[in-house]
Amino acid sequence: MKRRSVLRRSCGRKGGSWIDAPVSGGQVGAEAGNLTIMCGGEEVAFNRVRPVLDVVGEKVTLMGESGAGAGDEAGKSAHRCADH
């Protein structure tokens, strides 16, 4: 959690937005484009990266603020920093 907070703040200082994007479905799901992706972060940033996540995700959901997505699938996080 502390690492995520440090990275989120660093991303913000550089003009970006932080999105947690843990996934469920593994390599097979990624190759088939049907991962479940549970995101945490600001809605504006989520909407900006959603088209990219939709390529590999069948179900892409904004769970709430930063950390909300990671809480659902701890340990399987793919963190993304979306530039403004």
NORLIN-V941552 format. One record per backbone hydrogen bond with DSSP energy under -0.5 kcal/mol. CO is the residue of the C=O (numbers start at 1). NH is the residue of the N-H. E is the energy in kcal/mol with one decimal. If there is no record, write none. Layout:
CO&NH&E ; CO&NH&E
This chain:
1&5&-2.1 ; 2&6&-2.4 ; 3&7&-2.6 ; 4&8&-2.7 ; 5&9&-2.4 ; 6&10&-2.4 ; 7&11&-2.5 ; 8&12&-2.2 ; 9&13&-2.3 ; 10&14&-1.1 ; 11&14&-0.6 ; 11&16&-2.6 ; 12&15&-1.7 ; 15&84&-0.8 ; 17&82&-2.2 ; 18&42&-0.6 ; 19&80&-2.3 ; 20&40&-1.8 ; 22&38&-2.1 ; 24&36&-2.5 ; 25&29&-1.8 ; 26&30&-2.1 ; 27&31&-2.7 ; 28&32&-1.9 ; 29&33&-0.9 ; 29&34&-2.7 ; 30&33&-0.5 ; 35&37&-0.5 ; 35&58&-2.2 ; 35&59&-1.8 ; 36&24&-2.1 ; 36&38&-0.5 ; 37&39&-0.7 ; 37&61&-2.7 ; 38&22&-0.9 ; 39&63&-3.6 ; 39&64&-0.6 ; 40&20&-2.8 ; 42&46&-2.5 ; 43&47&-2.7 ; 44&48&-1.4 ; 45&49&-1.8 ; 46&50&-1.7 ; 49&52&-0.9 ; 49&53&-2.0 ; 50&54&-2.6 ; 51&55&-0.5 ; 52&55&-1.0 ; 52&56&-0.6 ; 53&56&-0.8 ; 53&57&-1.8 ; 56&35&-2.4 ; 59&37&-3.0 ; 59&61&-0.5 ; 61&39&-3.3 ; 61&63&-0.7 ; 64&41&-2.9 ; 65&68&-2.7 ; 67&71&-1.8 ; 68&72&-0.6 ; 69&72&-1.0 ; 69&73&-1.0 ; 73&76&-1.8 ; 76&23&-2.0 ; 77&79&-0.5 ; 78&21&-0.5 ; 80&19&-2.6 ; 80&82&-0.6 ; 81&83&-0.6 ; 82&17&-2.3
